[in-house]
Amino acid sequence: MYRELGISELVETFGTKIEEKLTNRFQKIDDVAEYNQLKVIKAMQDNKVNVSCFQSASGYGYDDVGRDTLEKVYASIFHTEDALVRPMIACGTHALNIALSANLRPGDELFSPVGKPYDTLEGVIGIRKEEGSLAEYGITYRQVDLLESGDFDYENIKKSIHEKTKMITIQRSKGYQTRPTLSVQKIGELISFIRTIKSDVIIMVDNCYGEFVENIEPSDVGADLVVGSLIKNPGGGLAPIGGYIAGKEKYVRACAYRLSAPGLGKEVGASLSVMQSFYQGLFLAPTVVASALKGAIYAANIYEALGFSVYPNGREDRFDIIQAVTLNSPERVIAFCKGIQAAAPVDSYVSPEPWPMPGYDSDVIMAAGAFVQGSSIELSADGPIKPPYNVYFQGGLTWPHAKFGILMSLEYLHRGGLVSI
């Protein structure tokens, strides 16, 4: 079948040698998936999920049982007081914008102790000038970069937090950077340190790409809010849209008022006909995330063996599903993404090209032949066309598909004379 799908014997053999070395790593991933699967089942059982939860609701959505129960399930999984899980939240950036704008006021300061946030948040914050940014409402921002070692710069973090620091934002994943992704344990250590400086500051964690990778979540180590997208990990590949915000009740309530309107909050917002997909996707999420993690580790080991720099490397522990590969040329980035696209079940015949995508400061190429547009828990790859020419691979609803995608990316690079095997 690999030959019928365009994978040469040379590429397949190379991949098989890499895979044989990963058996023990993959077993550990399966162990975490099993734990998280049971955690999700327990949350669904404890909150008495039943078939009525899958019914469609319309209009105002008053008494939407499926919506309200699902939010209790999320709160149970994340061990939080409350949660907001809605199809009206379009993406992770939208969810983060809601959490920030709901809990910050003019004169407040937002602080990042982990450096620059993901590109699309630059416009939200006002680092890059965009209409409607937090900066336009008089909310200031500062950041402290990570040390070269990837550790927190505790000395400068302490100096930067002051009386106007209202909210701390911690991005768990690396985004379009090659810094380390943060483990939940490290996030907990940072949160504990921050609490010694200012105990009442609101701490929000951008949890995108990290859900179900470990046995615990940032809310288990002191985060006031955790935020993510349902077309990433927790949607399990079935959620067609949506996002979540879980945390302390008063902060989640503020988010609900921001999403709908003051005085309305969580009471309105019909779930329409997406509830079964939300529940079933959440049920599948732990094993889907495990497949994506296997793909990331496989990719790291494949490209490391070929001499490329990879982040994380092939031996490091994993704390999100993203794998960065430094390919050192735009031609390689484009060929890699074309290979990922060619491995897709949807739009495999399409050839992705770089383009000036809204929210980014350079041309970006994105490969994703997905059932849900933009779903990065599905097999996908993307990267900005700028030095050092990193490509970011993530997703794969099943391990065989993730594996096939990586092999096809290598096939395209090899065919183009861009790598030697």
C-alpha positions as CSV (number, residue, x, y, z in Angstrom):
1,M,0.0,0.0,0.0
2,Y,2.9,2.4,0.7
3,R,4.1,1.9,-2.9
4,E,0.6,2.5,-4.2
5,L,0.4,5.7,-2.2
6,G,3.8,7.0,-3.5
7,I,6.2,6.0,-0.8
8,S,9.4,4.5,-2.1
9,E,11.0,1.4,-0.6
10,L,14.0,3.5,0.4
11,V,11.9,5.9,2.5
12,E,9.8,3.1,4.0
13,T,12.8,1.2,5.0
14,F,14.4,4.2,6.6
15,G,11.2,4.9,8.5
16,T,10.9,1.3,9.7
17,K,14.4,1.4,11.3
18,I,13.4,4.6,13.2
19,E,10.1,3.2,14.3
20,E,11.7,0.0,15.7
21,K,13.6,2.1,18.3
22,L,10.4,3.8,19.7
23,T,8.5,0.9,21.1
24,N,9.1,1.8,24.8
25,R,8.3,5.5,24.2
26,F,5.1,4.6,22.5
27,Q,4.0,2.4,25.4
28,K,4.5,5.2,27.9
29,I,2.2,7.4,25.7
30,D,-0.4,4.7,25.7
31,D,-0.2,4.5,29.5
32,V,-1.0,8.3,29.8
33,A,-3.8,7.9,27.2
34,E,-5.3,5.1,29.3
35,Y,-5.3,7.3,32.4
36,N,-6.8,10.3,30.7
37,Q,-9.4,8.1,29.0
38,L,-10.6,6.9,32.4
39,K,-10.6,10.5,33.7
40,V,-12.9,11.6,30.8
41,I,-15.2,8.6,31.4
42,K,-15.4,9.3,35.1
43,A,-16.3,13.0,34.4
44,M,-19.0,11.9,32.0
45,Q,-20.4,9.4,34.5
46,D,-20.2,11.7,37.5
47,N,-22.2,14.4,35.6
48,K,-24.8,11.8,34.3
49,V,-24.3,12.3,30.6
50,N,-27.3,10.8,28.8
51,V,-28.8,10.8,25.3
52,S,-30.8,13.9,25.9
53,C,-27.5,15.8,26.1
54,F,-27.1,15.2,22.4
55,Q,-30.3,17.0,21.3
56,S,-30.1,20.1,19.3
57,A,-31.1,23.5,20.8
58,S,-31.9,26.7,19.1
59,G,-32.7,30.4,19.7
60,Y,-31.7,31.7,23.1
61,G,-30.7,28.2,24.2
62,Y,-32.4,28.5,27.6
63,D,-32.3,25.2,29.5
64,D,-29.8,23.7,27.0
65,V,-29.1,20.5,29.0
66,G,-26.4,19.2,26.7
67,R,-24.5,22.5,26.8
68,D,-24.8,22.9,30.6
69,T,-23.8,19.3,31.3
70,L,-20.8,19.5,29.0
71,E,-19.5,22.5,30.9
72,K,-19.8,20.5,34.1
73,V,-17.9,17.7,32.5
74,Y,-15.1,20.0,31.4
75,A,-14.9,21.5,34.9
76,S,-14.6,18.0,36.3
77,I,-11.8,17.0,34.0
78,F,-9.9,20.2,34.7
79,H,-10.8,20.2,38.4
80,T,-12.1,23.7,38.2
81,E,-15.1,25.6,39.7
82,D,-16.7,26.3,36.3
83,A,-16.2,26.1,32.5
84,L,-17.4,27.8,29.4
85,V,-17.6,25.5,26.3
86,R,-19.3,27.0,23.3
87,P,-19.5,26.6,19.6
88,M,-19.6,30.4,19.3
89,I,-15.9,30.5,20.3
90,A,-14.3,30.3,16.8
91,C,-10.7,29.3,17.7
92,G,-8.0,29.4,20.3
93,T,-7.2,33.0,19.7
94,H,-10.8,34.0,20.1
95,A,-11.0,32.1,23.4
96,L,-7.9,33.8,24.7
97,N,-9.2,37.2,23.6
98,I,-12.4,36.6,25.5
99,A,-10.5,35.6,28.7
100,L,-8.1,38.6,28.5
101,S,-10.7,41.3,27.6
102,A,-13.2,39.9,30.1
103,N,-10.8,40.1,33.1
104,L,-8.7,43.2,32.3
105,R,-9.7,46.9,32.5
106,P,-8.2,50.2,31.4
107,G,-5.1,50.9,33.4
108,D,-4.4,47.2,34.1
109,E,-1.2,45.5,32.9
110,L,-0.9,42.1,31.3
111,F,2.4,40.3,31.8
112,S,4.0,37.3,30.1
113,P,6.9,35.6,32.0
114,V,7.6,33.3,29.1
115,G,8.4,35.7,26.3
116,K,6.5,36.6,23.2
117,P,3.1,35.0,22.7
118,Y,1.9,33.2,19.6
119,D,1.7,35.5,16.5
120,T,-2.1,35.9,16.3
121,L,-2.1,37.2,19.9
122,E,0.2,40.0,19.1
123,G,-2.7,41.8,17.4
124,V,-5.0,41.0,20.3
125,I,-2.6,42.5,22.9
126,G,-1.5,45.4,20.7
127,I,2.2,44.4,20.2
128,R,1.3,44.6,16.6
129,K,-1.2,47.4,15.9
130,E,-4.7,46.1,15.2
131,E,-8.1,47.7,15.5
132,G,-9.8,46.7,18.8
133,S,-6.6,45.5,20.6
134,L,-6.2,45.6,24.3
135,A,-3.8,48.5,23.9
136,E,-6.6,50.6,22.4
137,Y,-8.4,50.2,25.7
138,G,-5.5,51.4,27.8
139,I,-4.3,48.0,28.8
140,T,-0.5,47.8,28.9
141,Y,1.7,44.8,28.3
142,R,5.2,43.7,29.2
143,Q,7.1,40.4,29.0
144,V,10.3,38.8,30.2
145,D,11.9,36.4,27.8
146,L,13.1,32.9,28.8
147,L,16.8,32.5,29.5
148,E,18.9,31.0,26.7
149,S,18.8,27.7,28.7
150,G,15.0,27.8,28.3
151,D,14.5,28.4,32.1
152,F,12.5,31.1,33.6
153,D,14.2,34.4,34.4
154,Y,13.0,34.6,37.9
155,E,15.0,37.7,38.8
156,N,13.5,39.8,36.1
157,I,10.0,38.3,36.5
158,K,10.1,39.5,40.2
159,K,11.2,43.0,39.1
160,S,8.4,43.2,36.4
161,I,5.4,42.4,38.6
162,H,3.9,45.5,40.2
163,E,0.7,47.0,41.5
164,K,-0.8,47.4,38.0
165,T,-0.1,43.8,37.0
166,K,-3.6,42.4,36.9
167,M,-3.1,39.3,34.8
168,I,-0.3,36.8,33.9
169,T,-0.5,34.9,30.6
170,I,1.5,31.7,30.3
171,Q,1.7,30.1,26.9
172,R,2.3,26.3,27.4
173,S,3.2,25.5,23.8
174,K,6.1,26.9,21.8
175,G,4.1,28.6,19.0
176,Y,6.3,29.7,16.1
177,Q,9.4,29.5,18.2
178,T,12.0,27.0,19.2
179,R,11.8,27.5,22.9
180,P,10.9,24.5,25.1
181,T,7.2,23.7,25.6
182,L,6.4,24.0,29.3
183,S,5.6,20.9,31.3
184,V,2.7,21.2,33.8
185,Q,5.2,20.8,36.6
186,K,7.3,23.7,35.4
187,I,4.1,25.8,35.0
188,G,3.2,24.9,38.6
189,E,6.7,26.0,39.8
190,L,6.3,29.3,38.0
191,I,2.8,29.9,39.4
192,S,4.0,29.2,42.9
193,F,6.8,31.7,42.5
194,I,4.4,34.4,41.1
195,R,2.0,33.9,44.0
196,T,4.9,34.8,46.4
197,I,5.2,38.1,44.7
198,K,1.5,39.0,44.1
199,S,-1.0,36.5,45.5
200,D,-4.1,38.0,43.9
201,V,-2.9,38.3,40.3
202,I,-5.0,36.3,37.8
203,I,-3.0,33.6,36.1
204,M,-4.2,32.3,32.7
205,V,-2.6,29.4,30.8
206,D,-2.9,29.1,27.0
207,N,-3.4,25.3,27.0
208,C,-3.6,24.9,23.2
209,Y,-1.9,21.7,22.0
210,G,-1.3,20.5,25.5
211,E,-4.5,18.9,26.7
212,F,-4.2,15.2,27.7
213,V,-0.5,15.0,26.9
214,E,0.2,14.6,30.6
215,N,-1.9,13.1,33.5
216,I,-2.5,16.6,35.0
217,E,-3.5,20.0,33.5
218,P,-2.3,23.6,34.5
219,S,-5.5,24.0,36.5
220,D,-4.2,21.2,38.8
221,V,-1.2,23.3,39.7
222,G,-2.8,26.7,40.5
223,A,-3.8,28.3,37.2
224,D,-6.9,30.5,37.6
225,L,-7.9,30.0,33.9
226,V,-7.0,27.4,31.3
227,V,-8.0,28.2,27.7
228,G,-8.0,26.1,24.5
229,S,-9.6,25.3,21.2
230,L,-11.9,22.4,20.4
231,I,-10.4,21.9,17.0
232,K,-7.2,21.0,18.7
233,N,-6.7,18.3,21.3
234,P,-10.0,18.2,23.3
235,G,-12.2,18.1,20.3
236,G,-10.8,14.7,19.3
237,G,-11.1,15.5,15.6
238,L,-14.9,15.5,15.7
239,A,-15.7,19.0,17.1
240,P,-16.4,21.1,14.1
241,I,-15.8,24.4,15.9
242,G,-15.6,25.7,19.5
243,G,-13.4,26.6,22.4
244,Y,-13.3,26.3,26.1
245,I,-12.4,28.4,29.2
246,A,-12.1,26.6,32.5
247,G,-11.3,28.0,35.9
248,K,-12.5,29.9,38.9
249,E,-16.2,30.7,38.7
250,K,-15.9,34.5,38.9
251,Y,-13.4,34.7,36.0
252,V,-15.4,32.2,33.9
253,R,-18.5,34.2,34.6
254,A,-16.8,37.4,33.4
255,C,-15.8,35.5,30.2
256,A,-19.5,34.4,29.7
257,Y,-20.6,38.1,30.0
258,R,-17.9,39.1,27.4
259,L,-18.9,36.3,25.0
260,S,-22.6,37.1,25.2
261,A,-23.6,40.3,27.0
262,P,-23.6,41.6,30.6
263,G,-26.5,40.2,32.5
264,L,-26.9,37.3,30.0
265,G,-23.7,35.3,30.5
266,K,-23.9,31.5,30.3
267,E,-27.8,31.5,30.2
268,V,-27.8,32.2,26.4
269,G,-26.1,30.6,23.4
270,A,-27.7,27.6,21.9
271,S,-25.6,24.6,21.1
272,L,-27.4,24.0,17.8
273,S,-26.6,20.5,16.6
274,V,-23.0,20.1,17.7
275,M,-23.4,18.5,21.1
276,Q,-22.9,14.8,20.1
277,S,-19.7,15.8,18.2
278,F,-18.4,17.7,21.3
279,Y,-19.1,14.8,23.7
280,Q,-17.8,12.1,21.4
281,G,-14.8,14.1,20.4
282,L,-13.9,14.7,24.0
283,F,-14.3,10.9,24.7
284,L,-11.9,10.1,21.9
285,A,-9.4,12.9,22.7
286,P,-7.0,11.0,24.9
287,T,-6.3,8.3,22.3
288,V,-6.3,10.8,19.5
289,V,-3.7,12.9,21.3
290,A,-1.6,9.8,21.9
291,S,-1.6,9.2,18.1
292,A,-0.5,12.7,17.5
293,L,2.3,12.4,20.1
294,K,3.6,9.3,18.5
295,G,3.7,11.2,15.2
296,A,5.6,14.0,16.7
297,I,8.2,11.7,18.3
298,Y,8.5,9.8,15.0
299,A,9.0,13.0,13.1
300,A,11.7,14.2,15.5
301,N,13.6,11.0,15.2
302,I,13.3,10.8,11.4
303,Y,14.6,14.3,10.8
304,E,17.2,14.2,13.6
305,A,18.7,11.1,11.9
306,L,19.0,13.1,8.7
307,G,21.0,15.9,10.4
308,F,18.3,18.5,11.0
309,S,17.8,20.4,14.3
310,V,14.5,19.4,15.9
311,Y,12.6,20.9,18.8
312,P,12.0,18.9,21.0
313,N,14.8,16.5,20.2
314,G,14.0,12.8,19.6
315,R,14.7,11.8,23.2
316,E,13.1,14.6,25.3
317,D,9.8,14.2,27.2
318,R,6.8,15.7,25.4
319,F,4.5,18.3,26.7
320,D,2.5,19.2,23.6
321,I,1.8,17.7,20.2
322,I,3.9,20.1,18.1
323,Q,7.2,19.1,16.5
324,A,9.4,21.8,15.1
325,V,12.0,21.0,12.5
326,T,14.6,23.6,11.3
327,L,14.9,22.9,7.5
328,N,17.2,25.9,6.7
329,S,15.6,26.8,3.4
330,P,12.2,27.9,2.1
331,E,12.3,25.1,-0.5
332,R,12.5,22.5,2.1
333,V,9.7,24.0,4.2
334,I,7.5,24.1,1.0
335,A,8.4,20.5,0.0
336,F,7.7,19.2,3.6
337,C,4.2,20.8,3.6
338,K,3.4,19.6,0.1
339,G,4.2,16.1,1.3
340,I,1.9,16.4,4.3
341,Q,-0.9,17.7,2.1
342,A,-0.4,14.7,-0.3
343,A,-0.9,12.3,2.6
344,A,-4.3,13.9,3.5
345,P,-7.6,12.1,3.1
346,V,-9.2,15.4,2.0
347,D,-7.8,17.7,-0.7
348,S,-4.7,15.5,-1.2
349,Y,-4.5,16.7,-4.8
350,V,-4.1,20.4,-3.7
351,S,-0.6,21.9,-3.6
352,P,-0.2,24.4,-0.8
353,E,1.7,27.6,-1.4
354,P,3.0,30.4,0.9
355,W,0.6,33.4,1.3
356,P,0.2,36.5,3.5
357,M,-2.2,34.9,6.0
358,P,-4.0,37.4,8.3
359,G,-2.4,37.7,11.8
360,Y,1.1,36.9,10.7
361,D,4.1,39.1,9.9
362,S,5.4,37.0,7.0
363,D,4.1,34.6,4.3
364,V,2.9,31.4,5.8
365,I,2.5,28.0,4.3
366,M,-0.2,25.6,5.7
367,A,-0.9,22.0,4.8
368,A,-4.0,20.5,6.2
369,G,-6.3,18.2,4.2
370,A,-8.7,18.0,7.2
371,F,-12.3,17.0,7.8
372,V,-12.6,20.2,9.9
373,Q,-11.0,23.3,8.3
374,G,-8.0,24.5,10.4
375,S,-8.2,21.5,12.7
376,S,-4.6,21.1,14.0
377,I,-5.4,17.9,15.9
378,E,-5.7,16.4,12.4
379,L,-2.5,15.8,10.4
380,S,-1.1,19.2,9.5
381,A,2.0,21.3,9.1
382,D,2.8,24.9,8.7
383,G,5.5,27.4,9.0
384,P,6.4,31.1,8.3
385,I,8.6,31.6,5.3
386,K,11.4,33.4,7.1
387,P,14.8,32.3,8.6
388,P,15.7,29.9,10.1
389,Y,12.9,28.2,8.1
390,N,11.2,26.1,10.7
391,V,8.3,23.9,9.9
392,Y,5.8,22.9,12.6
393,F,4.2,19.5,12.3
394,Q,1.3,18.4,14.5
395,G,-1.7,16.1,14.6
396,G,-2.9,12.8,13.2
397,L,-6.2,11.3,14.3
398,T,-4.6,7.9,14.1
399,W,-0.9,6.8,14.4
400,P,-0.9,5.1,11.0
401,H,-2.0,8.4,9.4
402,A,0.6,10.4,11.3
403,K,3.3,8.0,10.2
404,F,2.2,8.1,6.6
405,G,2.3,11.9,6.7
406,I,5.9,12.0,7.9
407,L,7.0,9.4,5.4
408,M,5.3,11.5,2.6
409,S,7.0,14.7,3.8
410,L,10.4,12.9,3.5
411,E,9.4,11.4,0.2
412,Y,8.8,14.9,-1.2
413,L,12.1,16.2,0.1
414,H,14.0,13.2,-1.3
415,R,12.3,13.5,-4.7
416,G,13.3,17.1,-4.9
417,G,16.9,16.4,-4.1
418,L,16.6,18.4,-0.9
419,V,17.7,15.6,1.4
420,S,19.9,12.5,1.1
421,I,18.9,9.2,2.8
